[in-house]
Amino acid sequence: MKILYMDCETTGLNSTLNEIVQFSAIVEINGEVKEELNLFMQPTRWDQISQEALAVTGNTIEKLKTFMLPSEGFRKIKTLFDKYIDKYDKSDKFFPAGHNVMFDIEYLQAFWKQHGDKYGTGSYQNWNCLDSRILANFMRMSGKLSELENHKLETLCKHFKIPLDAHDSMNDIRATRILIQKLLKL
């Protein structure tokens, strides 16, 4: 099984207006980590940057201007995907994984389309997601994890004693990978 653990830091919460400024991924094949990718990219819509997003990620406009151009980031992500997936083989796709991973998938889809690929990431991933937030919701419904006040990544990591320096997408996705493995064992 090919799993793409992924996380994005963005310039806001609306994938049609805001953009990815950090994309991190872990490629796992049959339980073995094959590669990690951590990219910092400039936005193109400077007027759409949320001050709240900057505060959460600890970024500034000046810092964002030092990041690589998004076209270079797109090329690097596509190169990673092409290395592990035959996009013409319908049975060879990543299972996307993360915490609230549909958020990240929506941003990645918008990013793909922004770079001229009208099909988005469907050639590289299926839509059967491994999501630690949803797994935690099922655990709560089954009577486990009912003592937790919420299912935020920070709360779950604290509960399972997983180190986390939140809101850096590489740190988040490494912690999420461990969290998903722990939740699946439950």
ZIVENPE-V85864 format. One record per run of one state. SS is the DSSP state (@ for helix, = for strand, . for the rest). FROM is the first residue (numbers start at 1). LEN is the number of residues. Records with the same first field share a line. If there is no record, write none. Layout:
SS: FROM-LEN / FROM-LEN
This chain:
.: 1-1 / 11-9 / 30-2 / 42-4 / 49-2 / 58-3 / 65-3 / 69-1 / 85-9 / 99-2 / 115-5 / 124-1 / 126-4 / 142-11 / 160-9 / 186-1
=: 2-9 / 20-10 / 32-10 / 68-1 / 94-5 / 125-1 / 130-2
@: 46-3 / 51-7 / 61-4 / 70-15 / 101-14 / 120-4 / 132-10 / 153-7 / 169-17
